[in-house]
Every structure is written in structure tokens, then in C-alpha cells.
Amino acid sequence: MDFHYYTAATLNGFLADEADSLQWLFDVPGAAETEKGAGQFLAGISTLVMGSHTYEWLLREMDLLDNPGAWPYGGQKTFVFSSRDLPVPEGVDIEVVNGPVQSVIPEMTGEVWIIGGGDLAGQFLDAGALTTITLTLAPAFLATGKPLLPRNLFSDRLELTGATKKGQFVELAFDVTG
Ligand SMILES: NC(=O)c1ccc[n+]([C@@H]2O[C@H](COP(=O)([O-])OP(=O)(O)OC[C@H]3O[C@@H](n4cnc5c(N)ncnc54)[C@H](OP(=O)(O)O)[C@@H]3O)[C@@H](O)[C@H]2O)c1
């Protein structure tokens, strides 16, 4: 079982602005094409993991409670980390879980995609359960926002395995070692 943190980010390491907007990402020419790459990545994934703010963004943007069929990860089990009692769209395989990631990892199977946010990915890193980091960097900076990975992680533990231009984006892939 491997744990993959795969995400888009600004050049200065933000996942979203302070108001959880991704407009800086959607505004990049060719963004929709690049999103297809995420579809290919998803095909190899069995389990998805996300924090509550990421989940609530999806609920809102896709109106999922009224339109459960729009849930984009139908073939995979999703764990949403939250201390709150969050609603789940009918018929969708989502489990809301609370507490240390170590206590939930035994329930996970196959390849795991940590969608975000950054601190949740950091909790997996802290637990020794982060195998790869793949960043799709957008040509954008934000003055403030939600951090990509609020941890110290240096070159002794990061091995660059790929760097690919994808339109206006660049994808950087790393193995996390040690
Ligand atoms: N650029 C991209 O491709 C990309 C990718 C992913 C996310 N995003 C965006 O980036 C933003 C991320 O937001 P965020 O940084 O605030 O992170 P988040 O991980 O989505 O949400 C953080 C919240 O999750 C809950 N949580 C985290 N760890 C937990 C644990 N171990 N046990 C229980 N609950 C836990 C806590 O809230 P509660 O306990 O109060 O519920 C915490 O405040 C969102 O806007 C999202 O849409 C962008």
C-alpha cells in the first residue's frame, strides 16, 4: 500500500486562497486538459483521503447533497477527516473519521490518494505514511492561503522522479524516502 499526495498548487506553495477559492487554478489556460491527467491517476487508486474543508468545498461546488450522482470518485472508498458530524450524499461510499491518521490507516486498502489539505498530508508524513508527492504547479502566486505542506521536509528525504511541462503547468514528482 502506497500513499500519494497528488495536488495542484501555486508556485509559492498554496492549495487555495484564504476563502478556499481555486479561481487562480481554473483561470490558467488549458486547466481542464490538465485535469484529465488527474483522471488517469485516479484509475490506479482504491482509497481517497481528504480533510473536511476540501470535502465541504466539493459538497458546495458540485451541489452534491442534492445531486449525489455528481460525486467524482464513485469507484473508490473515501475517508473524510473531521471532528464534526458532516452530511454524506446518499449512496456514496464516504466515511467521516476523526482522530489520528494512524488509527484509520488499517481500514485503507490499495493505493491511497491524499487529496489534501496540506496539514492532513503532513499528518500522514508524520505517521511515516507518505510515499510520493506529485505537484501540478500553476503559473500563479497567492499572497496568503491554505498551505501545501506545512512541515519541514528536505532534500535528504525527497527524490525527484519526474518533471514534465503540461501546457502552462509543470508537474513535479517526488518519492519520499526515509
Ligand atoms: N489545489 C488543489 O488541487 C487542492 C487540493 C486539495 C484541497 N484543495 C483546497 O485546499 C483547501 C484545503 O483546506 P485546509 O487546508 O483547511 O484543509 P482540509 O484538510 O481540507 O481541512 C482541514 C480540517 O479537516 C479536519 N481534520 C484534519 N485532520 C483531522 C484529523 N486527524 N481528525 C479529525 N479532523 C481532522 C479539521 O476540521 P474539523 O474537525 O473542524 O472538521 C481541519 O480543520 C480547501 O479549500 C480545498 O478545497 C485544493
The ligand as a Gaussian input file, in Angstrom:
#p B3LYP/6-31G(d) Opt

LIG

0 1
 N       -5.142000      22.831000      -5.306000
 C       -5.715000      21.644000      -5.203000
 O       -5.664000      20.802000      -6.103000
 C       -6.388000      21.305000      -3.904000
 C       -6.307000      20.006000      -3.393000
 C       -6.888000      19.745000      -2.172000
 C       -7.558000      20.739000      -1.492000
 N       -7.650000      21.970000      -2.030000
 C       -8.321000      23.057000      -1.310000
 O       -7.434000      23.470000      -0.295000
 C       -8.174000      23.787000       0.881000
 C       -7.682000      22.895000       1.999000
 O       -8.219000      23.315000       3.177000
 P       -7.460000      23.087000       4.569000
 O       -6.024000      23.390000       4.418000
 O       -8.236000      23.828000       5.595000
 O       -7.508000      21.528000       4.816000
 P       -8.523000      20.299000       4.909000
 O       -7.624000      19.150000       5.208000
 O       -9.412000      20.185000       3.730000
 O       -9.448000      20.593000       6.178000
 C       -8.876000      20.738000       7.453000
 C       -9.881000      20.302000       8.507000
 O      -10.063000      18.872000       8.468000
 C      -10.326000      18.390000       9.791000
 N       -9.243000      17.469000      10.162000
 C       -7.955000      17.442000       9.688000
 N       -7.260000      16.432000      10.247000
 C       -8.109000      15.794000      11.096000
 C       -7.986000      14.659000      11.958000
 N       -6.835000      13.966000      12.057000
 N       -9.085000      14.259000      12.647000
 C      -10.259000      14.946000      12.538000
 N      -10.433000      16.018000      11.750000
 C       -9.372000      16.445000      11.031000
 C      -10.337000      19.628000      10.704000
 O      -11.635000      20.234000      10.696000
 P      -12.956000      19.829000      11.527000
 O      -12.549000      18.859000      12.593000
 O      -13.490000      21.116000      12.052000
 O      -13.887000      19.224000      10.512000
 C       -9.431000      20.578000       9.948000
 O       -9.607000      21.934000      10.290000
 C       -9.646000      23.592000       0.539000
 O      -10.187000      24.803000       0.084000
 C       -9.607000      22.628000      -0.647000
 O      -10.727000      22.754000      -1.500000
 C       -7.054000      22.285000      -3.205000

